[in-house]
Amino acid sequence: MRKKTQGEQHANKKIIEYAKMAASTWEEFVKDDDNEKIKNYFHLRPTNSGITIVSTLPDYEMRGITGIKTKKDLFSILNNINNEYAKITSLNPERKREVMEKLQFKSRSKEKPKNILEEKIQATMINTMSKDRNLPAKLGSQNKYIHFIASELILEKGPNRVDIVGYDEKDIYLFELKKARTKKIDQVANYVNYYKQQPQIEVLKKLLANYPINPVKKFDNIKGIMVMEDADNSEGRSDWKKPAKEQGIKILFYSSSLKYRNIA
């Protein structure tokens, strides 16, 4: 087992410190029950350089305000988002653009289509997974839901950055999303193996226990899931069973759908 350098230990300590700050700020912010609605399209990401407020709104998928270092600044920005929530979730694109730019979220509209597609998929999964009863059923979870916890989670700098972290009140799920098919499913297995080892597992437990919005006080196991695009004329799904079993992970194929809501 490789011993952590002082730099890595310091980075992990800072992430946990910022997570605690973000969590306490969020708890204070949602004392007004009406404020909690902003978590529909925004979440908090602790890093070793501060807090990032991440958007999952259309045209602003995975865009963020970064480097927030104080409770006062974080509370102020959350409050600004809440005050403008009706405008930024409206169907008026000009009004939405004006307000989001004022809040310092940059649009994805001018980026390469490849990058936009990847982040639209990630944002869609984040927006829907906590209410999707099909996802836990496909993963064999006994819980009705797998709750969204974190995006782009990473400890010290390295290759083990997890796209989405979910929790079903028992186990942690590490999701790696791909916009196309890939045979490199060992990537997810590597994530699971990395975060199960000491000292990473203890750091992860401490970080998730203090995570803002949806903390995870305890979990039994860490599971890896590769999520790829489905296609009717793709290779037979049975061809993926062997490599998934060998790597000790699960593979899901996603397909596009619509989300419906009644008038009332």
C-alpha positions in Angstrom: 0.0 0.0 0.0 1.5 3.3 -1.1 1.8 5.9 1.7 0.0 9.2 1.0 2.3 12.2 0.5 1.8 15.3 2.7 0.3 17.1 -0.3 -2.3 14.4 -0.8 -3.2 14.3 2.9 -3.5 18.1 2.9 -5.8 18.1 -0.2 -8.1 15.5 1.4 -8.2 17.5 4.6 -9.2 20.6 2.7 -12.0 18.8 0.8 -13.5 17.6 4.1 -13.2 21.0 5.6 -15.0 22.6 2.7 -17.6 19.8 2.7 -18.4 20.6 6.4 -18.6 24.3 5.6 -20.9 23.7 2.7 -23.1 21.3 4.7 -23.6 23.7 7.6 -24.3 26.6 5.1 -26.9 24.5 3.3 -28.6 23.5 6.6 -28.8 27.2 7.5 -30.0 28.1 4.0 -32.9 25.6 4.0 -34.3 26.6 7.3 -36.6 28.5 5.0 -38.4 25.5 3.5 -39.0 27.3 0.2 -35.2 27.6 -0.4 -34.8 23.8 -0.8 -36.3 23.9 -4.3 -33.0 25.0 -5.8 -31.6 21.6 -5.3 -33.7 20.5 -8.3 -31.1 22.0 -10.6 -28.1 22.9 -8.4 -25.8 21.0 -6.2 -22.6 21.7 -4.2 -19.3 20.1 -4.9 -16.5 20.4 -2.3 -13.0 20.5 -3.7 -9.6 21.1 -2.1 -9.7 24.8 -3.4 -13.3 25.6 -2.3 -16.9 25.0 -3.1 -18.4 24.8 -6.6 -22.1 25.4 -7.1 -23.0 23.2 -10.1 -25.9 23.7 -12.4 -27.9 20.9 -14.2 -30.2 23.4 -16.0 -30.7 23.0 -19.8 -27.9 25.0 -21.7 -26.0 25.2 -18.4 -25.4 21.5 -17.8 -22.5 21.0 -15.3 -21.5 24.6 -15.4 -20.4 26.0 -12.1 -19.3 28.9 -9.9 -16.0 27.8 -8.5 -13.6 28.6 -5.7 -16.2 29.7 -3.0 -14.2 29.7 0.2 -16.4 31.3 2.9 -19.7 30.5 4.4 -20.8 34.1 3.9 -20.0 34.0 0.1 -21.7 30.6 -0.3 -24.8 31.7 1.5 -25.0 34.9 -0.6 -24.7 33.1 -3.9 -27.3 30.4 -2.9 -29.6 33.2 -1.9 -29.1 35.0 -5.2 -29.9 31.8 -7.1 -33.0 31.3 -5.0 -34.2 34.9 -5.6 -33.8 34.4 -9.4 -35.1 30.8 -9.5 -38.4 31.6 -11.2 -36.6 33.4 -14.0 -33.9 30.8 -14.6 -36.4 27.9 -14.7 -38.8 29.7 -17.0 -39.2 29.1 -20.8 -37.9 32.5 -21.7 -34.4 31.9 -23.0 -33.3 35.5 -23.1 -34.4 36.2 -19.5 -32.7 32.9 -18.4 -29.5 33.8 -20.2 -29.3 37.2 -18.7 -29.8 36.0 -15.2 -27.5 33.0 -15.4 -24.7 35.2 -16.8 -25.3 37.7 -14.0 -24.9 34.8 -11.6 -21.7 33.9 -13.4 -22.8 30.6 -15.0 -21.5 30.4 -18.5 -23.6 28.8 -21.3 -22.6 25.5 -23.0 -24.2 26.6 -26.3 -20.9 27.7 -27.9 -19.0 24.5 -27.0 -18.2 21.5 -29.2 -21.3 19.2 -29.6 -19.3 16.3 -28.2 -18.7 18.1 -24.9 -22.3 19.3 -24.7 -23.7 15.8 -25.2 -21.6 14.3 -22.5 -22.7 16.8 -19.9 -26.3 16.8 -21.0 -26.3 13.0 -20.3 -24.7 13.6 -16.9 -27.1 16.4 -15.9 -30.1 14.4 -17.1 -29.1 11.4 -14.9 -28.5 13.7 -11.9 -31.9 15.4 -12.4 -33.9 12.2 -12.6 -32.1 9.4 -10.7 -33.4 10.2 -7.2 -37.0 9.7 -8.5 -36.3 6.9 -10.9 -37.7 3.6 -9.6 -36.4 1.8 -12.7 -32.7 2.4 -11.9 -32.6 0.5 -8.5 -34.7 -2.3 -10.1 -32.1 -2.8 -12.8 -29.3 -2.8 -10.3 -31.0 -5.3 -8.0 -31.3 -2.8 -5.1 -33.9 -3.5 -2.5 -34.5 0.3 -2.0 -37.1 2.2 -4.1 -34.6 4.9 -5.1 -30.9 5.5 -5.6 -30.3 9.0 -4.3 -27.9 11.4 -6.0 -25.1 12.4 -3.7 -22.2 13.9 -5.7 -20.8 14.6 -9.2 -17.1 14.5 -10.3 -16.1 13.2 -6.9 -12.4 12.9 -6.4 -10.0 12.9 -3.4 -6.5 14.0 -4.1 -5.5 14.8 -7.7 -5.5 11.6 -9.8 -7.3 9.5 -12.3 -10.1 8.3 -10.0 -12.7 11.0 -10.7 -16.2 9.5 -10.4 -18.9 11.0 -12.7 -21.8 10.4 -10.3 -22.1 9.0 -6.8 -25.4 7.5 -5.7 -26.7 5.9 -2.5 -29.6 3.5 -1.8 -29.6 3.7 2.0 -27.2 0.6 2.0 -24.6 0.8 -0.6 -22.6 3.5 -2.5 -22.8 3.4 -6.3 -20.0 4.8 -8.5 -21.4 5.6 -12.0 -19.2 6.2 -15.0 -21.1 7.6 -18.0 -20.1 7.2 -21.6 -21.8 8.9 -24.5 -20.9 5.9 -26.7 -19.9 2.3 -26.3 -16.6 1.3 -24.9 -14.9 -1.9 -23.9 -12.7 -0.2 -21.3 -15.0 -1.2 -18.4 -12.0 -1.8 -16.2 -12.1 2.0 -15.5 -15.1 1.5 -13.2 -13.5 -1.5 -11.5 -10.4 0.5 -10.9 -12.5 3.2 -9.2 -14.1 0.7 -6.9 -10.8 -1.0 -6.0 -9.2 2.4 -5.3 -11.9 3.7 -3.0 -12.1 0.4 -1.1 -8.4 0.5 -0.1 -6.9 2.1 2.9 -6.6 5.0 3.6 -9.0 6.1 0.8 -12.0 4.3 2.3 -11.7 6.1 5.6 -11.3 9.5 3.8 -14.3 8.7 1.6 -16.4 7.7 4.6 -15.5 10.9 6.4 -16.1 13.0 3.3 -19.5 11.5 2.5 -20.6 11.7 6.2 -20.1 15.5 6.0 -21.3 16.0 2.4 -23.6 18.9 1.7 -27.3 18.4 0.9 -27.3 14.5 1.0 -24.8 13.3 3.5 -24.1 9.5 3.8 -23.6 8.6 7.4 -22.7 5.0 6.7 -22.6 2.5 3.9 -21.9 -1.3 3.6 -20.3 -1.6 0.1 -19.1 0.2 -2.9 -20.4 -0.9 -6.3 -19.3 0.2 -9.8 -21.7 0.9 -12.7 -20.8 1.6 -16.3 -23.6 3.5 -18.1 -23.5 3.5 -21.9 -25.9 4.4 -24.7 -28.4 1.8 -25.9 -29.1 1.0 -29.5 -31.4 -1.5 -31.2 -28.8 -2.7 -33.7 -25.9 -2.8 -31.2 -23.9 -5.9 -30.2 -25.9 -8.4 -28.3 -26.2 -7.4 -24.6 -25.2 -10.9 -23.6 -21.7 -10.1 -25.0 -21.2 -7.7 -22.1 -22.1 -10.2 -19.4 -18.7 -11.9 -19.2 -16.5 -8.7 -19.0 -18.9 -7.2 -16.4 -18.7 -10.3 -14.3 -14.9 -10.5 -14.6 -14.5 -6.9 -13.5 -17.1 -7.2 -10.7 -19.3 -4.4 -12.0 -22.6 -3.8 -13.6 -23.3 -2.3 -17.1 -26.4 -0.3 -17.9 -27.6 1.0 -21.3 -29.5 4.2 -21.2 -32.1 5.3 -23.8 -33.6 8.8 -24.3 -37.1 9.5 -22.9 -39.4 12.3 -21.9 -40.4 13.4 -18.4 -44.1 14.2 -18.0 -45.8 16.4 -15.5 -49.5 17.2 -15.0 -50.9 20.7 -15.2 -51.8 20.8 -11.5 
